[in-house]
Amino acid sequence: MTVIFTVLGVARPKGSTRAFMRPGMKHPIVTSDNKSVKGWEESVRAALQQHAAGVFFRGPVTVRIDFHLPRPKTLPKRVKYHCKKPDLDKLARGSLDAMTGTLWTDDAQVVDLHVVKHYAGTQPQACVFVEGEP
C-alpha cells in the first residue's frame, strides 16, 4: 500500500542536538538548535494521521519527499532549485523523525530515500509532498 500526503507550511530542519552536564547531575541535558522543529513535526504527524490512519509499515520502506520552499519575490521564475539553507538532509531528517511511531517503528526502516527541495511555483503557500511504500 502506498501512502501519499501533503503537509502545508514551511518545512523546518532538524537542528543539531547538544548535550551538556551540570555539576552534580546524573543525566545530561539535551537541547536543540531549532526550537520550531517541534511544530513542524506535529504538522507532519497530523497530515499523516489524516491521510493514512491505520497504515503502519513493518519492513523496508521507500520514501519520496518533495519540499516546496517559499520563493522570494525578487527571484526570477527561471530559478527552480533552492540552493540555500536549510540543508536538504536536515529537512529530510526533521520530516522522517516526525513519521517515526506513526508510519513506521524507526526511520532506519527507510532503505530508499529520494528528496528534492525547490522553490514553490505558482502556489502561494509552501508545502511538502510525501510518498511512502513498502
Secondary structure, DSSP 8 states (H G I E B T S, - for coil): --EEEEEES-------EEEE--TT-SS-EEEES-TTHHHHHHHHHHHHHHHSTT--B-S-EEEEEEEEE---TTS-TT--B--SSS-HHHHHHHHHHHHBTTTBS-GGGEEEEEEEEEE--S-SS-EEEEEEE-
